[in-house]
Amino acid sequence: MKNILLILFTLFFALGTSAQTKKTVNSSKKLVAYFSCTGNTKQAAQKIADAIGAELYEIKPAKAYVAADLDYRNKKSRSTFEMQDPSSRPAVSGKIGNIKKYDIIYVGYPIWWNLAPRIINSFIEKNNFKGKK
Ligand SMILES: Cc1cc2nc3c(=O)[nH]c(=O)nc-3n(C[C@H](O)[C@H](O)[C@H](O)COP(=O)(O)O)c2cc1C
């Protein structure tokens, strides 16, 4: 009898804890921040934000990228210059407003030269992510 009570108590406690964890994650305030030049990442970001109930934030460059800037075959294009220079920090327009209200921030970006575009470094350095997941 003692053993049965112990098992029931453990089960009750475990289920309670897992429900509490789920509740905490569900009630977390989430933001999906994304950078996208040709719309693919934007679409994915929108789907993820819808699925998890997050707000959306577009990481906008101070100077928009035109098609010629994105030509990775051109050694002199803007994106090639930026990606060849690890210290390149293309300016971001604006900041996340009231970042304090978010618990979890997802960052979405396209792959450029097997890396995150340098503007993502600018974005990370410009905003204060202390304590954020
Ligand atoms: C400058 C540049 C470099 C890229 N480098 C890579 C790469 O290394 N690997 C890859 O799979 N795709 C690469 N791509 C393709 C992009 O990751 C892909 O087109 C992406 O979907 C673009 O996202 P967006 O529409 O949100 O801008 C590159 C695209 C650009 C413009």
The ligand as an SDF file (V2000), in Angstrom:
LIG
                    3D

 31 33  0  0  0  0  0  0  0  0999 V2000
   25.8170   36.9530  -50.8320 C   0  0  0  0  0  0  0  0  0  0  0  0
   25.1470   35.6220  -50.7480 C   0  0  0  0  0  0  0  0  0  0  0  0
   25.8510   34.5170  -50.3250 C   0  0  0  0  0  0  0  0  0  0  0  0
   25.2190   33.2720  -50.2260 C   0  0  0  0  0  0  0  0  0  0  0  0
   25.9220   32.1940  -49.7570 N   0  0  0  0  0  0  0  0  0  0  0  0
   25.2980   30.9990  -49.5990 C   0  0  0  0  0  0  0  0  0  0  0  0
   25.9870   29.8830  -49.0640 C   0  0  0  0  0  0  0  0  0  0  0  0
   27.1630   29.9630  -48.6830 O   0  0  0  0  0  0  0  0  0  0  0  0
   25.3170   28.7090  -48.9730 N   0  0  0  0  0  0  0  0  0  0  0  0
   24.0150   28.5820  -49.3680 C   0  0  0  0  0  0  0  0  0  0  0  0
   23.4580   27.4980  -49.2660 O   0  0  0  0  0  0  0  0  0  0  0  0
   23.3310   29.6310  -49.8670 N   0  0  0  0  0  0  0  0  0  0  0  0
   23.9350   30.8290  -49.9870 C   0  0  0  0  0  0  0  0  0  0  0  0
   23.2370   31.9020  -50.4760 N   0  0  0  0  0  0  0  0  0  0  0  0
   21.8230   31.7340  -50.8390 C   0  0  0  0  0  0  0  0  0  0  0  0
   20.8680   32.2830  -49.7680 C   0  0  0  0  0  0  0  0  0  0  0  0
   21.1690   31.7560  -48.4920 O   0  0  0  0  0  0  0  0  0  0  0  0
   19.4340   31.9360  -50.1370 C   0  0  0  0  0  0  0  0  0  0  0  0
   19.1440   32.4420  -51.4000 O   0  0  0  0  0  0  0  0  0  0  0  0
   18.4400   32.4520  -49.1240 C   0  0  0  0  0  0  0  0  0  0  0  0
   17.2280   31.7610  -49.2620 O   0  0  0  0  0  0  0  0  0  0  0  0
   18.1860   33.9360  -49.2630 C   0  0  0  0  0  0  0  0  0  0  0  0
   17.3160   34.3340  -48.2010 O   0  0  0  0  0  0  0  0  0  0  0  0
   16.3910   35.6360  -48.2920 P   0  0  0  0  0  0  0  0  0  0  0  0
   15.4320   35.4210  -49.4350 O   0  0  0  0  0  0  0  0  0  0  0  0
   15.6750   35.6500  -46.9870 O   0  0  0  0  0  0  0  0  0  0  0  0
   17.2640   36.8200  -48.4870 O   0  0  0  0  0  0  0  0  0  0  0  0
   23.8540   33.1380  -50.5940 C   0  0  0  0  0  0  0  0  0  0  0  0
   23.1390   34.2560  -51.0450 C   0  0  0  0  0  0  0  0  0  0  0  0
   23.7730   35.4970  -51.1100 C   0  0  0  0  0  0  0  0  0  0  0  0
   22.9890   36.6900  -51.5640 C   0  0  0  0  0  0  0  0  0  0  0  0
  1  2  1  0
  2  3  1  0
  2 30  2  0
  3  4  2  0
  4  5  1  0
  4 28  1  0
  5  6  2  0
  6  7  1  0
  6 13  1  0
  7  8  2  0
  7  9  1  0
  9 10  1  0
 10 11  2  0
 10 12  1  0
 12 13  2  0
 13 14  1  0
 14 15  1  0
 14 28  1  0
 15 16  1  0
 16 17  1  0
 16 18  1  0
 18 19  1  0
 18 20  1  0
 20 21  1  0
 20 22  1  0
 22 23  1  0
 23 24  1  0
 24 25  2  0
 24 26  1  0
 24 27  1  0
 28 29  2  0
 29 30  1  0
 30 31  1  0
M  END
$$$$
